[in-house]
Amino acid sequence: MNVRISEVKNHLGDEVTIGAWLANKRSSGKIAFLELRDGTGFIQGVVLKNEISEENWETAKELTQESSLYVTGSVREDKRAPSGFELTVTDLEIIQMAHDYPITPKEHGVEFLMDHRHLWLRSSRQHAILRIRNEVIKATYDFFNDHGFIKVDPPILTGSSAEGTTDLFHTKYFDRDAYLSQSGQLYMEAAAMAFGKVFSFGPAFRAEKSKTRRHLIEFWMIEPEMAFCDHEENLKVQENYVSYLVQRVLNHCQPELKAIGRDTTRLEKIKAPFPRISYDEAIDFLKKEGFDDIEWGDDFGSPHETAIAEHFDVPVFVTKYPTKVKAFYMKPDPERDDVVLCADLLAPEGYGEIIGGSQRIDDLDLMKKRYEAFHLTDPAYQWYLELRQYGTVPHSGFGLGLERAIAWICGLDHIRETIPFPRLLNRIYP
């Protein structure tokens, strides 16, 4: 009976066959312990010399790290084992004997591991992190589908910048200029005018020459957009969504969280609603904390975000930033036009901004003025202006950076472990 490791719990006492790779091996005299993995989990295979053929015993002794094989044995319960089960091996069939596998149980430098990322993915830690990533993605689809959103896919090749910045990857689109998308937001606004509530999940590209532990060149964004939605309702959707993600990981990924050593008591506190402070209050707080370099009108850097977030045990919204440091499409506060109806959601434990969102400008005349102020004369922006011309409504949205959220949920030191093949400033291999 061929089964996956994740299924052995349903076959207690049965003899099963598992296709697996050898992650590690220990042997002592007349017994060998094989740590086996098959992509769905890890299980220990126990080989007893007196209970198998001489040929199988010699095979078990010769097995090398990452050799592939079929293992047959009987499933038994063992509460000491990470999976709760072990396999008493009765037969071994080698598919390929691996030699000189480069990643051994000893310590390796980060650059070495990144050069061998295609193999490093097989390690128990990386396996756990990417399973948590998968759960966050599944939870994202479930949350938005259950709340009346539909998924819409914005283009990756665009004729303009969503943020009006120059940090873009340029390419030629036949006889004209094009760019790799840095956000699907503008297109999602168009989709919201057709479907009401939409979300996208796709790659984004930022040509920022940044080497911080929070930045990737290529990353994945979840970008919901909602018609007939104001700033306050937008914040509620964000905090409910983030709370849902964390609870899903806690409920479905306990073995993975344990494998990476995550302190889950920090995550158990993550429940909506989240605290909120205004940009004005944040500036006052930072000055009291000794940040003499910050002035009203400045954008926050990583040290500022970290200081604010450390004051709370849960994510915190910083709302109503100055108009001049935010994107052209954000709606001004009706009570003071020097700030906009926006918010950044800062994760605790020093992980910085994981969500940026705002209510969008819905007034045609005001948007025309913003076009002039930001010098958006390119015809590539004409369609976006027309959204305010034909049936404009109040609308809001946000973007969550998947990898930053995963880094925080997992408690990782660097964002590079949150994506299978990270693209960094000086890395595009493998």
Secondary structure as UniProt FT lines:
FT   HELIX           5..10
FT   TURN            12..13
FT   STRAND          15..28
FT   TURN            29..30
FT   STRAND          31..37
FT   STRAND          42..48
FT   HELIX           49..51
FT   HELIX           54..62
FT   TURN            65..66
FT   STRAND          68..77
FT   TURN            79..80
FT   TURN            82..83
FT   STRAND          85..96
FT   HELIX           110..115
FT   HELIX           117..120
FT   TURN            121..122
FT   HELIX           124..146
FT   TURN            147..148
FT   STRAND          150..151
FT   STRAND          157..158
FT   STRAND          170..173
FT   TURN            174..175
FT   STRAND          176..180
FT   HELIX           185..195
FT   STRAND          197..205
FT   TURN            213..214
FT   STRAND          218..227
FT   HELIX           231..252
FT   HELIX           254..259
FT   TURN            260..261
FT   HELIX           264..267
FT   TURN            268..269
FT   STRAND          276..278
FT   HELIX           279..288
FT   TURN            289..290
FT   TURN            292..293
FT   TURN            296..297
FT   HELIX           302..309
FT   TURN            310..311
FT   STRAND          316..319
FT   HELIX           323..325
FT   TURN            328..329
FT   STRAND          332..333
FT   TURN            334..335
FT   STRAND          336..340
FT   STRAND          342..347
FT   TURN            348..351
FT   STRAND          352..360
FT   HELIX           364..373
FT   TURN            374..375
FT   HELIX           379..381
FT   HELIX           382..386
FT   TURN            387..389
FT   STRAND          395..401
FT   HELIX           402..410
FT   HELIX           415..418
FT   TURN            425..426
//
